[in-house]
Amino acid sequence: MTLVPEFHELEKLIYNVMHKLYLPPPYDDYFQESYLVYHAAKARYDPSRSQFSSYYHSKLEYHFLTLVSNEQKRTHAQNHLHRCLPANHLLPSVRLYLPPCLSPCEKRILSDLLKGYKNIEIAYRLKISPSTFYRRRRTLRAKLARLRM
């Protein structure tokens, strides 16, 4: 029977992953994320397939890559909106300028997308079906594209 090491025993491995991905300090938030990934990995670990440290390393690396990717997407979307939207309407929750032609639902969708929520999560929050969400997102994109002209 293979024992799963305690979280504090994996500190060097966690620093290794953070260093490999060039994650900037402070590291406190990353350690909290690592702790959550540790418990998820511990629950799904199959000792017949690999050592826990290898399994945890791959899960942690994937998790951090996802976090970095989502942050880059969010930053890119915010920068894009700042370039193409008029500077006369401010949405305080994300500090973005929004045009008056957007409906309250479209503003909420845009705000949630920029906050990093997934499409399905936004549909659930708005209590609409995923297909309705995709249709409204398509309309939102068309309005934003027209403003860019």
C-alpha positions in Angstrom: 0.0 0.0 0.0 1.4 3.4 -1.0 1.0 6.2 1.5 0.0 9.6 0.4 2.5 12.2 1.9 1.2 15.0 4.0 0.7 18.4 2.4 3.7 20.0 4.2 6.0 17.3 2.9 5.2 18.5 -0.7 6.4 22.1 -0.2 9.5 21.6 -2.3 7.4 20.1 -5.1 5.0 23.1 -5.0 7.8 25.6 -5.2 9.3 23.6 -8.1 6.0 23.9 -10.1 5.7 27.6 -9.2 9.3 28.3 -10.3 8.8 26.2 -13.5 5.8 28.3 -14.5 7.4 31.6 -13.5 4.6 32.5 -11.1 5.2 35.8 -9.4 5.3 36.3 -5.6 3.5 36.6 -3.2 3.0 32.8 -3.1 0.4 32.7 -0.3 -2.6 32.4 -2.8 -0.8 29.8 -4.8 -0.2 27.7 -1.6 -3.9 27.9 -0.8 -4.7 26.8 -4.4 -2.1 24.0 -3.9 -3.8 22.8 -0.8 -7.2 22.6 -2.6 -5.6 20.7 -5.5 -3.9 18.4 -2.9 -7.2 17.3 -1.4 -8.8 16.8 -4.8 -5.8 14.8 -6.0 -5.8 12.8 -2.7 -9.5 11.9 -3.2 -8.9 10.7 -6.8 -5.5 9.1 -6.5 -5.0 5.6 -7.8 -1.8 4.0 -6.4 -1.7 1.4 -9.1 -1.1 4.0 -11.8 1.7 6.2 -10.4 3.3 7.6 -7.3 1.3 10.3 -5.6 4.0 13.0 -6.0 4.0 12.5 -9.8 0.2 12.5 -9.9 0.0 15.6 -7.7 2.7 17.4 -9.7 0.8 17.0 -13.0 -2.5 18.0 -11.4 -0.9 21.1 -9.8 0.9 22.1 -12.9 -2.4 21.8 -14.9 -4.3 23.8 -12.3 -1.7 26.7 -12.3 -1.6 26.7 -16.1 -5.4 27.1 -16.1 -5.2 29.9 -13.6 -2.6 31.8 -15.7 -4.5 31.2 -18.9 -7.7 32.5 -17.4 -6.0 35.6 -16.1 -4.4 36.3 -19.4 -7.7 36.0 -21.2 -9.4 38.3 -18.7 -6.6 40.9 -19.0 -6.7 40.7 -22.8 -10.5 41.2 -22.8 -10.3 44.2 -20.4 -7.6 45.8 -22.5 -9.6 45.2 -25.7 -12.7 46.8 -24.2 -10.7 49.8 -23.0 -9.4 50.4 -26.5 -12.7 50.0 -28.4 -15.4 51.4 -26.1 -16.3 55.1 -25.5 -15.2 56.5 -22.1 -18.6 57.7 -21.0 -20.1 54.7 -19.2 -18.5 53.1 -16.2 -19.4 49.7 -14.8 -18.1 50.0 -11.2 -17.7 46.3 -10.4 -15.0 45.8 -13.0 -14.2 49.4 -13.7 -14.9 49.2 -17.4 -16.5 51.7 -19.7 -19.7 50.3 -21.3 -21.9 51.8 -24.0 -25.5 52.7 -23.3 -26.8 50.4 -26.0 -26.2 47.3 -23.9 -29.1 45.8 -22.0 -28.7 45.1 -18.3 -28.5 41.4 -19.1 -25.7 42.0 -21.6 -23.9 44.1 -19.1 -24.1 41.3 -16.5 -22.9 38.7 -19.0 -19.9 40.9 -20.0 -19.1 41.6 -16.4 -19.2 37.9 -15.5 -17.1 36.9 -18.5 -14.5 39.5 -17.5 -14.6 38.2 -13.9 -13.6 34.8 -15.2 -16.9 32.9 -14.9 -17.4 30.0 -17.3 -20.2 30.1 -19.8 -22.3 27.5 -18.0 -21.8 29.2 -14.6 -23.0 32.5 -16.1 -26.1 30.8 -17.6 -26.8 29.2 -14.2 -26.4 32.6 -12.4 -28.8 34.3 -14.8 -31.2 31.3 -14.6 -31.2 30.8 -18.3 -30.4 27.8 -20.5 -26.9 27.5 -22.1 -28.4 28.0 -25.6 -30.0 31.3 -24.5 -26.7 32.4 -23.0 -24.8 31.6 -26.2 -27.4 33.5 -28.2 -27.2 36.6 -25.9 -23.4 36.4 -26.0 -23.5 36.4 -29.8 -25.7 39.5 -29.8 -23.4 41.2 -27.3 -20.4 40.5 -29.5 -22.2 41.9 -32.5 -23.0 45.1 -30.6 -19.4 45.5 -29.5 -18.2 44.9 -33.0 -20.4 47.6 -34.4 -19.1 50.1 -31.8 -15.5 49.4 -33.0 -16.3 50.7 -36.5 
